[in-house]
Amino acid sequence: MPKLNSAADLERLRREINAARDPRRRCITVCSGTGCLASRSQEVVTALQKELAGRGLQDKIDLRRTGCYGFCEQGPIVVIEPDGSCYLRARPKDVPEIVSKTLLDGQVITRLLYEDPQTHQRIGRFEDIPFYKHQKRLLLAANAMLDPKRIDDYIAIGGYSALAKGLFKMKPERVLDQVKLSGLRGRGGGGFPTGKKWETTRNALDEPKYVIVNADEGDPGAYMDRSLLEGNPHSVLEGLILGGYAIGASEGFIYVRQEYPLAVENTRLALAQAEEYGLLGRNILGSDFDFTVRIHRGAGAFVSGESSALMSSIEGRVGEPRPKYIHTAVKGLWDKPSCLNNVETWANVPLIINHGAEWFAGLGTKNSKGTKIFSLVGKVNNTGLVEVPMGMTLRQIVYDIGGGVPGGKRLKAVQTGGPSGGVIPESMLDLPVDFDELYQAGSMMGSGGLIVMDEDTCMVDMARYYVDFLAHESCGKCVPCREGLRQMLHILNRITVGEGKESDIELLEELSQFMQEAALCALGTTAPNPVLSTIRHFRAEYEDHIRDKRCPAGVCKSLIAYTINPDVCIGCGTCAKNCPTDAITKDEERDVYLIDQDQCIKCGSCLAVCPPKVRAIVKGPPGVVLERA
Amino acid sequence: MYLDEITQSRQEPAGSRADVVVIDDEDSMCEGCRQVLEADGYHTLTAPDGPRGLELVQQVHPRIVLVDLRMPGMSGMDVLAKVSDIDPAIVSIVITGYASIESAVQSMKIGALDFLAKPFRPEQLLDSVRRGMEASRTREQAVAPPQMEAPPRPMEAPDAALRGLEVIGQYYSLGLGKRDLLDELRHLEGEAQFLAETLGRIKEKEQVLLEVVTDLCLVDEMIARHEYRKSALLQILLDVQTRLNWLPRHALKWISRRLKVPLASVYTIANFYEAFSLVPRGAHLVEICTGTACHVRGASGVEATVTAILGIEPGQTDAERLFTLKTVHCMGCCALAPVIKIDDRYFSNPTMKELQKVFASYGQAKEQPCQS
C-alpha cells in the first residue's frame, strides 16, 4: 500500500476505490459481529463462498463480512445490496436458495424476511423493520457498509476525511472548539462534557500528553463499545487521532478487554493498515503531526474501567483506582496529562468535525446532544443494539423499537446504567433519555445498558445480583466499598432466602448513604444505586420477602418450589428426561410424574420443556403439595 | 555389575583378581606370607620362580607383587621390570636377605615401592602391604584416567530380561541346581524392576525439566515481543495464560527475573484479574455468562444445569481435567441470553439435552487420540 502524503492523496485513493466499484453490482453481506458469529454466521459465509464458486459467480457477485448490524437476536443477518433485502436467521441450508432465487432471479424468499409479531406482515428491506425504522443510526450505520478488516471500505465511505479536514483546514484549537461547541458529553456513563476534558489536558503544563480510548466495557448487559470497535475500528481511531491533534498528544492507547477477542483482532488490524497508509506514525498525511497508538488488553476487572485504575493498569500495575485530588486529565498516565474517553465518545468526533458543531448540537435535548447507543436486552421482543437521538422516551425505545415484552407479560421496570444505575419503573417510562433526567430518576445513563424486566423478574434479586457483582469486583482498597458491599450482600442474601428482618431495609439505606459519601471511586459511590432505586420503587416487594417469606416473581430459589399438577400432567415424561438431577420420577399407579423436592435444584428445565398446551409444572411457594382434585 | 562377576568367576574358577602375588623360591617363605596375608583378608597367590610368577601376574592382575631379589633363573630385578611392563599400576615390594642400602636403592629405582629385609615380622609385612594397597589405588586412578566413555546407561527392562535368559542358559549348561537358578531368577527380577523404576524416574524428571524449559523459552519469546517493558507485565501474563492455559509458578518467577519486577508484584497482578488461573485448567473452558441480560433471562437455571451435568462448581476443574467451569460477567452476546461458551463456541439458551450431548462429544474427542 502506498503512503498517503497529502489530503489530495487520500481523496485520490478514495476516488480510485470507488471507481473500481460498481454501485449496481450485487453484494451479499453477512453480519460477522460476535452476536452473529455466535449464531454460526461463519458457516453461512463458508456456504456462500462454496455456492458462489460452484456457480462461477465469485467474480460477479461480491461477498462482504460486515460488522454488527445490531439486530443480534435475529442473526445471522444477511443483506443483499443494492436493493436492501434483509434475511434474518439465515442458515447454511438456506444459502443455495438465496443464491439461485434472490441473487440470480431477483425473487424474495418470504420465509426469511422479518415478520411483525403483531400484524404477521413480512417486511423486505431492513430500513423498514420497526427495529431500525425508529432509530437514528449515525454511528452504527457504517457497520453494515464495511468490512472492518479492510481500511479501503472505510475510506470508500468517506473515512479519514475528518482527519484531513482537521489537519489541513483547522488549527488544533479550532478542532477543540468544535467539540466543545457540539455539547458532546462522555458516553462512558458520567456524561462529563468532552470538550472541557480535552481543554483541561491541553492546558495542563506537563509534557508529553496522552489520549486513551476506554474500551474496557465491563458493564454487564452492555456491548455497544464492542460492536463499534469490532465493526468500525477506524472511526474510533480517526476520533482518537483528531483528539491527539487537538490536545497536543502524540501517543494514544486503546484499552480493550480481552473478553472481546474479535475487537482486539480488528483493532490491531486497523492500526497496522492505518500505519501503512501513513494515517498513523510520523508526518500523518504529510503534515507535521506525529501520532502512534498502542493496544493494551484488560484482563477482566470491572474496576479497571475507572480512569485512574485503567491508567495504573497501562503502567503495568494493578488496576486499582487512586484518589483523584488532581484529575487524570492533569496528572494521569505516568503522572502526565491524560485524556481518557469512551469508545462511543471518540467515534462521535469525526462526525462533529465533518458536519460541524451546530449540526451535532441540533440533535438531542438541551443538555444532552447527539445520539446514544443502547443495548436493548432482557425481556423484550427485539433485542439488540439501538441508536436513538437523545430525548427519545424509554417507552418509545422499548415498545416502538423493541416491540414490547414477549409472551404477553407485563413490563415491570427498565434498568439503565448497569451496576452504577438503577431501575426505572413502568410508571416512569415516558422519561426522555437524557443524562440529567435519568440521574434525577435515581438512575443514570451509564454506558448504555438498557435491560427490560417483566413480571418474572424479582427486584430484590436484581439488587442482590448487582451487589454480588460489585462485591466481587470491588478492588478492596477502601473500607466503605469493600465492607459496605459485603454487608449489603449479606443482608440481601438473607432476604432472598427468607430470613430477612424488619430493620433490614433501613439498614440497607443507611449503609448506602455512608458508601455514597465515603467511597474512594465511582464504583463505590454509585454501588448503592441498584439497591436504593429498587427500594424506592419496589419497596413492597422487599416487604413481601421479609414479612411473608414470599418471592412474588418466583425467582428466589429458597422461596419457590417446582411441583407437577397431577390433574393436568399427561405423563409424557419430557420433564423427567430433561431433569439434570433425575429428581422427577413416575408414579406408575396414577400415571403422573412427581418431583422429589430434596433432589430438585430448581433449574427450571422441567418448566421450560413442559408442552405449552399442558403446563403441568407449577412454580409456587415451597411446602404446597398439589393433590388431585 | 553383579551379572558380570558371576559369569567371570565361573569361567576362571581360580579366582578373579588376587590382591597379592608372592614370588619366592623358598616354599616356606611363600606359604608364610600367604597365611599372614590371607588371615588379614588379602587374597594371595604364590609362584616359585620369575617366569611362572609373571604368568600369574598377567593372569590375575594383582594390586601388589612381592618379589624375592635372589632367585635361580630370572632375577628379582628382571621380574620387577617386567611387572611394571605388564601393568604400571601394580605395586612391587622387594624381599631381600641382603639388606644392603645399595640393593634397596637399586630396586626402588626400577619401581619398587618398599623393601622388606629378611627376616621380617608379620606386622611389618602387613604394614608394607597396606601402604602398597593405598599406593596401588592412587596409581590406578592416575594411570588410568577416569573413564570418559558414556556413563553406564541404565539398562532397559527388556535388555535386562534378555541378559537374564542368557545367564540362565549358562547356568543350565554348568549344571547348577534348581534352587540356585530360582534365586538367580528372583534376583534378576528385582534387578529388572529396580532398573525400570529408576529409568521411569529419570524419564519423568527429564520430562518435567523439558516441559519447564519449553515453557520458559515460550515465556522468553513473549517477553521479548514486548521489548522487556515493565509496563507490559499484564500483557505478557495474558499471552502466557493464553498459550499455557494457566500461569505456572516457574513462568511467573522467570517473568519476575527477566523484567526485574518483584515476584510479589507479579503475583498481585495474577491474583487481581479474572482472566488468570494459578492452577492448571481443564482442556476445555466452559464459561457461563452471568451478565445482567443473561441473569434476567435465566442464567442461574443454566448454571444449575451445567453444574449438575459436569458435577463441578464454577471455579473448579473436573478430575479428568477435561472441563474447567467458570462464570463470567458479560460476554457481550446479550441478545442471545442466556449464553454459555465452550472454548470458542457459543450456545444460546441451551436445553439440558443439548448440553449433555455437547459435553459428551468433548469427552469422546478426548478419548480418540488415546486409542489410535
Interface residues (C-beta under 8 A of the other chain):
Chain A: T34 G35 L37 A38 S39 F71 C72 E73 G75 E217 G218 D219 P220 G221 A222 Y223 R226 S227 Q258 E259 Y260 H296 R297 G298 A299 G300 A301 F302 S304 S313 I314 E315 G316 R317 V318 G319 E320 S375 V377 G378 K379 T383 G384 Q415 G418 G449 I451 V452 M453 T457 M462 Y465 Y466 F469 E473 C475 K557 K577 N578 C579 P580 T581 I601 K602 C603 G604 S605 A608 V609
Chain B: R229 K230 S231 A232 L233 L234 Q235 L237 L238 V261 S265 T268 I269 F272 Y273 E274 A275 F276 T290 G291 T292 A293 H295 V296 R297 G298 S300 G301 V302 A304 T305 T307 A308 I309 V328 H329 C330 M331 G332 C333 C334 A335 L336 A337 V339 Y346 S348 T351 M352 K353
